[in-house]
Amino acid sequence: MNAHTADVVIIGGGIVGSSIAWHLTAAGCKNVLVIERESAQGKGSTGKSMGGVRAQFSTPVNIQMSLYSIPFYARFEETLGHPSGYRDQGYLFLATKDSHMAYLRSNFERQRALGLKTVRMVEAGEIASMLPQLHSGDILGGSFCSTDGFVDPYSVMTGFMACAVDHGATLWKKTDVTGIVTETSAAGHAVSGVETSRGTVGTRVVVNAAGAWAAQVAKFAGFDLPVEPLRRMLVPSEPFDDFPHSSPMVIDMSNGFHFRPEGRGFLLAWNDPEETSSYNTDFEPAFIEKILTLAANRVPAFENLAVNPKRAWAGLYEMTPDHHSILGPVPGLEGLFLANGFSGHGVMHAPATGKIVSDLILHGKTAVVDDVSVLNFDRFAKGALLHETAVL
Ligand SMILES: Cc1cc2nc3c(=O)[nH]c(=O)nc-3n(C[C@H](O)[C@H](O)[C@H](O)COP(=O)(O)OP(=O)(O)OC[C@H]3O[C@@H](n4cnc5c(N)ncnc54)[C@H](O)[C@@H]3O)c2cc1C
């Protein structure tokens, strides 16, 4: 006999677990228990995120997840009574090669066909007049989506969780999930509970929302999940007024450097190709010189950008082999659902993920995307990998 029971147990109280908890309670499933091992929410990747949200992806499933999530963020405060911090300042991709232009154009056509009205191709001259501070000699053109932008991930996460708790969910902090209990009967192999540092909880449904630690949780159920941690570093600048604070997220496709306004300064990001998988979240001081060189090459005025290395930070992306999330049930183990492997897009796709996972648990199907099965775990065994090149 278990001291505790729940209809659904969610492992991980980051933005993804919180969104799933809210979507479940909003759909009437009240007895939801979220288990977080840290003493506070946000100590995983969510609290380290850049907060970018965009619908400018290349695959239909990623585009459709954003088409649910971004309007959801725009209405977040109306729906949940908490701010999301959504700012529709856009994402501007800068192409410096013909191949970039061809790629952006084919994405643009797919995005429009799926109903994204706010994306457009932009010519080099328009980019130069939008942001004359850019070094634009090598820019051939680009694409811009005005409803892309930024949110405050911490505020979204705590808003989702506070509302879920108001609707009946429970959050346990400082509680480690240490095992998944299963049973085998004539009906098959099924989840019957989780083991935690507070004792066993009986449940028929468990969601793995453990972010970069998802593979460890999958091991509790006896299988290998291809989700690997990868360090990402961000560098905030000191206040700087020689570039507009109304700027979109700007992505330099020549090298992947990107930046956006943050407070009175700018937040600089670049995915260093030399990083290899690990749980290291130490900020590497040598990164500053590398990123400032990229920054000044694209924005000459950034030559004078001051940064304080003590304010820079690192966190973990949760990478899958095809840079797409893994969503849905686990074949052969009734009751275990995955919400993992967002490959750096977990904030922007948290609302859609919450709705999809809640729909799959409660109804076995979802209308958020045309074909959610493309994100199933069994795509790896089948060799049916997806291909998303727009990873930032
Ligand atoms: C530098 C950086 C910049 C980023 N920028 C963006 C961006 O611009 N846009 C975007 O969409 N995404 C971005 N991301 C990615 C985004 O932050 C993640 O995809 C997202 O936060 C994942 O949310 P999550 O809830 O799955 O994971 P997390 O926030 O990591 O939450 C998982 C939680 O599970 C808990 N947990 C793990 N194991 C256990 C266990 N055994 N028992 C109990 N609890 C457990 C952890 O403590 C953690 O709190 C960025 C990430 C980084 C690091």
The ligand as an SDF file (V2000), in Angstrom:
LIG
                    3D

 53 58  0  0  0  0  0  0  0  0999 V2000
   22.0460   28.9800  -22.4490 C   0  0  0  0  0  0  0  0  0  0  0  0
   20.7020   28.4550  -22.8880 C   0  0  0  0  0  0  0  0  0  0  0  0
   19.9170   29.2290  -23.7400 C   0  0  0  0  0  0  0  0  0  0  0  0
   18.6680   28.7340  -24.1620 C   0  0  0  0  0  0  0  0  0  0  0  0
   17.9000   29.5350  -24.9750 N   0  0  0  0  0  0  0  0  0  0  0  0
   16.6670   29.0860  -25.3360 C   0  0  0  0  0  0  0  0  0  0  0  0
   15.8150   29.9190  -26.1050 C   0  0  0  0  0  0  0  0  0  0  0  0
   16.1730   31.0430  -26.4680 O   0  0  0  0  0  0  0  0  0  0  0  0
   14.5760   29.4490  -26.4290 N   0  0  0  0  0  0  0  0  0  0  0  0
   14.1550   28.2070  -26.0420 C   0  0  0  0  0  0  0  0  0  0  0  0
   13.0380   27.8130  -26.3850 O   0  0  0  0  0  0  0  0  0  0  0  0
   14.9420   27.4000  -25.3100 N   0  0  0  0  0  0  0  0  0  0  0  0
   16.1800   27.8000  -24.9520 C   0  0  0  0  0  0  0  0  0  0  0  0
   16.9820   27.0050  -24.2050 N   0  0  0  0  0  0  0  0  0  0  0  0
   16.5400   25.6410  -23.9020 C   0  0  0  0  0  0  0  0  0  0  0  0
   15.5410   25.6300  -22.7880 C   0  0  0  0  0  0  0  0  0  0  0  0
   16.0490   26.3400  -21.6780 O   0  0  0  0  0  0  0  0  0  0  0  0
   15.2170   24.1860  -22.4150 C   0  0  0  0  0  0  0  0  0  0  0  0
   14.8590   23.4690  -23.5890 O   0  0  0  0  0  0  0  0  0  0  0  0
   14.0530   24.1250  -21.4460 C   0  0  0  0  0  0  0  0  0  0  0  0
   14.3010   24.9470  -20.3170 O   0  0  0  0  0  0  0  0  0  0  0  0
   13.8060   22.6960  -21.0090 C   0  0  0  0  0  0  0  0  0  0  0  0
   12.8460   22.7220  -19.9830 O   0  0  0  0  0  0  0  0  0  0  0  0
   12.6190   21.4400  -19.0950 P   0  0  0  0  0  0  0  0  0  0  0  0
   11.5340   21.7570  -18.1470 O   0  0  0  0  0  0  0  0  0  0  0  0
   12.4830   20.2470  -19.9770 O   0  0  0  0  0  0  0  0  0  0  0  0
   14.0290   21.2390  -18.3530 O   0  0  0  0  0  0  0  0  0  0  0  0
   14.6070   21.8900  -17.0130 P   0  0  0  0  0  0  0  0  0  0  0  0
   14.2820   23.3180  -16.8770 O   0  0  0  0  0  0  0  0  0  0  0  0
   16.0420   21.5100  -16.9570 O   0  0  0  0  0  0  0  0  0  0  0  0
   13.8070   21.1230  -15.8740 O   0  0  0  0  0  0  0  0  0  0  0  0
   14.0160   19.7490  -15.6110 C   0  0  0  0  0  0  0  0  0  0  0  0
   13.9240   19.5760  -14.1150 C   0  0  0  0  0  0  0  0  0  0  0  0
   13.9540   18.1840  -13.8070 O   0  0  0  0  0  0  0  0  0  0  0  0
   14.5660   18.0660  -12.5350 C   0  0  0  0  0  0  0  0  0  0  0  0
   14.9760   16.6740  -12.3920 N   0  0  0  0  0  0  0  0  0  0  0  0
   15.8420   15.9860  -13.1630 C   0  0  0  0  0  0  0  0  0  0  0  0
   15.9690   14.7220  -12.7200 N   0  0  0  0  0  0  0  0  0  0  0  0
   15.1540   14.6010  -11.6400 C   0  0  0  0  0  0  0  0  0  0  0  0
   14.8530   13.5430  -10.7420 C   0  0  0  0  0  0  0  0  0  0  0  0
   15.4250   12.3420  -10.8720 N   0  0  0  0  0  0  0  0  0  0  0  0
   13.9710   13.7700   -9.7280 N   0  0  0  0  0  0  0  0  0  0  0  0
   13.3880   14.9870   -9.5930 C   0  0  0  0  0  0  0  0  0  0  0  0
   13.6440   16.0350  -10.4140 N   0  0  0  0  0  0  0  0  0  0  0  0
   14.5140   15.8400  -11.4230 C   0  0  0  0  0  0  0  0  0  0  0  0
   15.7190   19.0540  -12.6170 C   0  0  0  0  0  0  0  0  0  0  0  0
   16.1480   19.4350  -11.3240 O   0  0  0  0  0  0  0  0  0  0  0  0
   15.0900   20.2140  -13.3810 C   0  0  0  0  0  0  0  0  0  0  0  0
   14.5980   21.2360  -12.5280 O   0  0  0  0  0  0  0  0  0  0  0  0
   18.2150   27.4670  -23.7290 C   0  0  0  0  0  0  0  0  0  0  0  0
   19.0050   26.7080  -22.8600 C   0  0  0  0  0  0  0  0  0  0  0  0
   20.2370   27.2020  -22.4410 C   0  0  0  0  0  0  0  0  0  0  0  0
   21.0660   26.3730  -21.5040 C   0  0  0  0  0  0  0  0  0  0  0  0
  1  2  1  0
  2  3  1  0
  2 52  2  0
  3  4  2  0
  4  5  1  0
  4 50  1  0
  5  6  2  0
  6  7  1  0
  6 13  1  0
  7  8  2  0
  7  9  1  0
  9 10  1  0
 10 11  2  0
 10 12  1  0
 12 13  2  0
 13 14  1  0
 14 15  1  0
 14 50  1  0
 15 16  1  0
 16 17  1  0
 16 18  1  0
 18 19  1  0
 18 20  1  0
 20 21  1  0
 20 22  1  0
 22 23  1  0
 23 24  1  0
 24 25  2  0
 24 26  1  0
 24 27  1  0
 27 28  1  0
 28 29  2  0
 28 30  1  0
 28 31  1  0
 31 32  1  0
 32 33  1  0
 33 34  1  0
 33 48  1  0
 34 35  1  0
 35 36  1  0
 35 46  1  0
 36 37  1  0
 36 45  1  0
 37 38  2  0
 38 39  1  0
 39 40  1  0
 39 45  2  0
 40 41  1  0
 40 42  2  0
 42 43  1  0
 43 44  2  0
 44 45  1  0
 46 47  1  0
 46 48  1  0
 48 49  1  0
 50 51  2  0
 51 52  1  0
 52 53  1  0
M  END
$$$$
